[in-house]
Amino acid sequence: MSIVETVSSDPYEWRFARVKQFSYKSDVLKAMLSNYPDSLLGDLDRSFIDRNVIPAFKTAINSKSPSIDFVKIKLLGVRVGYERLIIPQKTDGVPKWCLSLKEGRFAIPYHQGRNVDLTDEGIVQLLIEGHTAKEIAEMLELSPRSIEHRIEKLKTRFEARNLVHLVAKIVSTKLDQ
């Protein structure tokens, strides 16, 4: 939850202040939030502010009614998705502040793509579909041990701690392709 003071006619002079964090626990989000301290909007990343903050707040201010949207962006090398509710001050004049509630849906760090051959892509796709190494071996007509070796090599190449981490990293590399 945050407050944006909208007293100035210049949106870059609006003041952003985070009141409370209501999101899931995430090291990725924690690092991102540290890059967006309480400050004037003009002191923050202009491309993000110009594209994703000012237009939404202007809409709520001009309509004098709440607005809700779903934001999907790439910010600081992370794909982020969140629902946002903006509630402008109830007044007969121009609202002097807006309350903003955001509920995070995902924060997927970008991982540099590494070359994966066709067999490995097939293995990953079958893992995504929920198949075991033994089932994948049968489907690809390879030995279960060969599949396990390939999975271990992929985990090493992608610096993944476990199978779930591996699949998440590979899927995240495919999102930009």
C-alpha positions as CSV (number, residue, x, y, z in Angstrom):
1,M,0.0,0.0,0.0
2,S,1.3,3.4,-0.9
3,I,0.2,7.1,-0.9
4,V,1.0,9.4,-3.8
5,E,0.6,13.1,-3.0
6,T,-0.7,14.7,-6.1
7,V,-0.7,18.4,-5.0
8,S,1.6,19.6,-7.8
9,S,0.4,20.1,-11.4
10,D,3.7,18.5,-12.4
11,P,3.4,14.7,-12.0
12,Y,7.2,14.4,-11.5
13,E,6.8,16.5,-8.3
14,W,4.2,14.1,-6.9
15,R,5.5,12.4,-3.8
16,F,5.4,8.6,-3.5
17,A,5.4,7.0,0.0
18,R,5.2,3.3,0.7
19,V,3.0,2.7,3.8
20,K,3.0,-1.1,4.1
21,Q,4.0,-4.1,2.0
22,F,1.3,-6.7,1.5
23,S,2.9,-9.0,-0.9
24,Y,4.2,-12.6,-0.8
25,K,7.7,-13.0,0.6
26,S,10.3,-12.8,-2.2
27,D,14.0,-11.9,-2.3
28,V,13.5,-10.7,-5.8
29,L,10.7,-8.3,-4.8
30,K,12.7,-7.1,-1.7
31,A,15.7,-6.2,-3.9
32,M,13.4,-4.4,-6.4
33,L,11.6,-2.4,-3.8
34,S,14.9,-1.2,-2.4
35,N,15.4,0.5,-5.8
36,Y,12.2,2.5,-5.4
37,P,12.4,4.4,-2.1
38,D,9.9,7.0,-0.9
39,S,10.6,10.0,-3.1
40,L,9.3,12.3,-5.8
41,L,8.2,10.5,-8.9
42,G,10.7,12.5,-10.9
43,D,13.6,10.9,-8.9
44,L,12.6,7.4,-9.9
45,D,13.1,5.5,-13.2
46,R,11.4,7.8,-15.7
47,S,10.6,5.2,-18.3
48,F,8.7,3.1,-15.7
49,I,7.0,6.2,-14.2
50,D,6.0,7.6,-17.6
51,R,4.6,4.3,-18.9
52,N,3.1,2.7,-15.8
53,V,2.5,5.2,-13.0
54,I,1.6,8.7,-14.2
55,P,-1.1,7.7,-16.8
56,A,-2.9,5.4,-14.3
57,F,-2.9,8.0,-11.6
58,K,-4.0,10.8,-14.0
59,T,-6.9,8.6,-15.1
60,A,-8.0,8.1,-11.5
61,I,-7.6,11.8,-10.6
62,N,-9.5,13.0,-13.7
63,S,-12.4,10.6,-13.2
64,K,-12.4,11.1,-9.4
65,S,-13.2,7.5,-9.1
66,P,-11.2,4.3,-8.2
67,S,-9.4,2.5,-11.0
68,I,-8.2,-1.0,-11.1
69,D,-5.8,-2.6,-13.6
70,F,-3.3,-5.4,-14.1
71,V,0.2,-4.3,-14.8
72,K,2.7,-6.5,-16.6
73,I,6.2,-5.0,-17.0
74,K,9.9,-5.8,-17.2
75,L,11.6,-3.8,-14.5
76,L,15.2,-4.0,-13.4
77,G,15.6,-7.3,-15.3
78,V,12.6,-8.9,-13.7
79,R,9.2,-9.6,-15.3
80,V,6.6,-8.4,-12.8
81,G,2.8,-8.7,-12.7
82,Y,0.6,-7.1,-10.2
83,E,-3.0,-5.9,-9.7
84,R,-3.3,-2.3,-8.8
85,L,-6.2,-0.4,-7.3
86,I,-5.9,3.4,-7.2
87,I,-8.3,5.3,-5.0
88,P,-8.2,9.1,-5.3
89,Q,-9.1,11.4,-2.4
90,K,-12.8,12.0,-2.3
91,T,-13.2,15.8,-2.8
92,D,-15.2,18.3,-4.8
93,G,-11.9,19.8,-6.1
94,V,-8.8,18.1,-7.5
95,P,-7.6,15.2,-5.4
96,K,-4.5,16.0,-3.4
97,W,-3.5,12.4,-2.9
98,C,-4.3,8.8,-4.1
99,L,-4.1,5.6,-2.2
100,S,-2.6,2.7,-4.2
101,L,-3.0,-0.9,-3.3
102,K,-1.0,-3.5,-5.2
103,E,-1.1,-7.2,-5.1
104,G,1.8,-9.0,-6.7
105,R,1.1,-12.0,-8.9
106,F,4.6,-12.8,-10.1
107,A,8.2,-11.7,-10.2
108,I,10.3,-13.7,-12.6
109,P,14.0,-12.8,-12.8
110,Y,15.4,-12.8,-16.3
111,H,18.0,-15.5,-16.9
112,Q,20.3,-15.3,-19.8
113,G,19.4,-18.0,-22.3
114,R,21.7,-20.9,-22.8
115,N,21.8,-23.1,-25.8
116,V,19.6,-26.1,-25.2
117,D,19.4,-28.8,-27.8
118,L,16.1,-30.3,-29.1
119,T,16.3,-33.4,-26.8
120,D,16.8,-31.2,-23.8
121,E,13.9,-28.9,-24.8
122,G,11.7,-32.0,-25.1
123,I,12.8,-33.1,-21.7
124,V,12.0,-29.7,-20.2
125,Q,8.6,-29.6,-21.9
126,L,7.7,-33.0,-20.6
127,L,8.9,-32.0,-17.1
128,I,6.6,-28.9,-17.3
129,E,3.7,-31.3,-18.2
130,G,4.4,-33.2,-15.0
131,H,6.1,-36.4,-16.3
132,T,8.8,-38.3,-14.3
133,A,12.2,-39.1,-15.6
134,K,11.1,-42.7,-16.2
135,E,8.1,-41.6,-18.2
136,I,10.2,-39.2,-20.2
137,A,12.7,-41.9,-21.0
138,E,9.9,-44.1,-22.3
139,M,8.5,-41.3,-24.4
140,L,11.8,-40.3,-25.9
141,E,13.0,-43.9,-26.2
142,L,16.1,-43.3,-24.0
143,S,17.3,-44.9,-20.8
144,P,16.0,-43.4,-17.6
145,R,19.7,-42.9,-16.6
146,S,20.3,-40.9,-19.7
147,I,17.4,-38.6,-18.9
148,E,18.7,-38.2,-15.3
149,H,22.2,-37.3,-16.6
150,R,20.8,-34.7,-19.0
151,I,18.7,-33.2,-16.2
152,E,21.7,-33.0,-14.0
153,K,23.8,-31.3,-16.8
154,L,20.9,-28.8,-17.4
155,K,20.8,-28.0,-13.6
156,T,24.6,-27.4,-13.7
157,R,24.4,-25.3,-16.9
158,F,21.6,-23.1,-15.5
159,E,22.9,-23.0,-12.0
160,A,19.7,-24.4,-10.7
161,R,19.4,-25.8,-7.1
162,N,16.8,-28.3,-7.9
163,L,14.4,-29.5,-10.7
164,V,11.7,-26.9,-10.0
165,H,14.3,-24.1,-10.1
166,L,15.7,-25.5,-13.4
167,V,12.2,-25.5,-15.0
168,A,11.5,-22.0,-13.8
169,K,14.8,-20.7,-15.1
170,I,14.3,-22.3,-18.5
171,V,10.7,-21.1,-18.8
172,S,11.8,-17.6,-17.9
173,T,14.3,-17.5,-20.8
174,K,11.6,-18.5,-23.2
175,L,9.3,-15.6,-22.2
176,D,11.3,-13.1,-24.2
177,Q,11.7,-15.2,-27.3
